Amino acid sequence: MGRKKILIKRIDDERNRQVTFTKRKLGLMKKAYELSILCDCEIALIVFTSSQKLFQYASSDMDKILLRYTEFNEPHESKTNRDIVEDEVIWSNLLTKRAQYPN
């Protein structure tokens, strides 16, 4: 049985928001670790909370990864929250159309 889909919006209750942050932060760092191992890539993850606490994960030396990032001049993929939402809408529409008009 699948999990219930949740609405992605800010959690109003402070305690619930903190608990959710802690759980999801650990999950995010675990995913970053797994991606670095499985795909042999370097990952730098930086998180600032609304209360200005800093959390970071790096698959190797954070300073070296950030230096490499700042010196990188080639075209590359860069996404914002808006891009992710737009991608989700496009995929959702595509899947709906495929369900309506199967091969």
C-alpha positions as CSV (number, residue, x, y, z in Angstrom):
1,M,0.0,0.0,0.0
2,G,1.4,3.4,-1.0
3,R,1.8,6.4,1.2
4,K,-0.7,9.2,1.3
5,K,0.4,12.2,-0.9
6,I,0.9,15.3,1.1
7,L,0.4,18.9,0.1
8,I,3.7,20.6,-0.2
9,K,3.3,23.9,1.7
10,R,4.9,25.5,4.8
11,I,4.0,23.7,8.0
12,D,2.4,26.2,10.4
13,D,2.9,24.4,13.7
14,E,6.4,25.1,14.9
15,R,7.0,21.8,16.6
16,N,5.6,19.7,13.7
17,R,7.8,21.8,11.3
18,Q,10.9,21.1,13.4
19,V,10.2,17.4,13.6
20,T,9.6,17.2,9.9
21,F,12.7,19.2,9.2
22,T,14.9,16.9,11.3
23,K,13.5,13.7,9.6
24,R,13.7,15.1,6.1
25,K,17.2,16.6,6.6
26,L,18.5,13.1,7.6
27,G,16.7,11.6,4.6
28,L,18.2,14.2,2.3
29,M,21.7,13.7,3.6
30,K,21.3,9.9,3.2
31,K,20.1,10.3,-0.4
32,A,23.1,12.6,-1.1
33,Y,25.5,10.0,0.4
34,E,23.9,7.2,-1.6
35,L,24.0,9.3,-4.8
36,S,27.7,10.0,-4.2
37,I,28.5,6.3,-3.8
38,L,26.3,4.8,-6.5
39,C,27.1,7.4,-9.2
40,D,30.7,8.2,-8.2
41,C,30.0,12.0,-7.9
42,E,31.0,14.8,-5.5
43,I,28.1,16.3,-3.6
44,A,27.9,19.5,-1.5
45,L,24.7,20.1,0.3
46,I,24.1,23.3,2.3
47,V,21.0,24.0,4.3
48,F,20.2,27.2,6.2
49,T,17.1,27.1,8.4
50,S,14.8,30.1,8.9
51,S,16.5,30.5,12.3
52,Q,19.8,30.8,10.5
53,K,21.2,27.4,11.6
54,L,23.6,25.8,9.1
55,F,23.7,22.2,8.2
56,Q,26.0,20.8,5.6
57,Y,27.0,17.5,4.0
58,A,29.9,16.9,1.6
59,S,30.9,13.7,0.0
60,S,34.5,14.9,0.2
61,D,36.1,18.2,1.2
62,M,33.4,20.9,1.2
63,D,35.9,23.7,0.5
64,K,37.4,21.9,-2.5
65,I,33.9,21.2,-3.9
66,L,32.8,24.8,-3.4
67,L,36.0,26.1,-5.0
68,R,35.4,23.8,-8.0
69,Y,31.9,25.2,-8.2
70,T,32.9,28.8,-8.1
71,E,35.5,28.2,-10.8
72,F,33.3,26.2,-13.1
73,N,32.5,28.2,-16.3
74,E,30.8,25.6,-18.5
75,P,27.0,25.6,-19.1
76,H,25.3,23.4,-16.4
77,E,21.9,22.5,-15.1
78,S,20.6,24.9,-12.3
79,K,17.2,24.6,-10.8
80,T,15.0,26.7,-8.4
81,N,11.9,25.8,-6.5
82,R,9.8,27.3,-9.4
83,D,11.6,25.0,-11.9
84,I,10.9,21.9,-9.8
85,V,7.2,22.9,-9.6
86,E,6.9,23.5,-13.3
87,D,8.7,20.2,-14.1
88,E,6.2,18.4,-11.8
89,V,3.2,20.0,-13.6
90,I,4.6,18.9,-17.0
91,W,5.2,15.3,-15.9
92,S,1.8,15.2,-14.2
93,N,0.1,16.4,-17.4
94,L,2.1,13.9,-19.5
95,L,1.2,11.0,-17.3
96,T,-2.5,12.0,-17.4
97,K,-2.5,12.2,-21.2
98,R,-0.8,8.8,-21.4
99,A,-3.4,7.3,-19.2
100,Q,-6.2,8.8,-21.3
101,Y,-4.7,7.7,-24.6
102,P,-2.7,4.5,-24.2
103,N,-0.9,3.1,-27.1
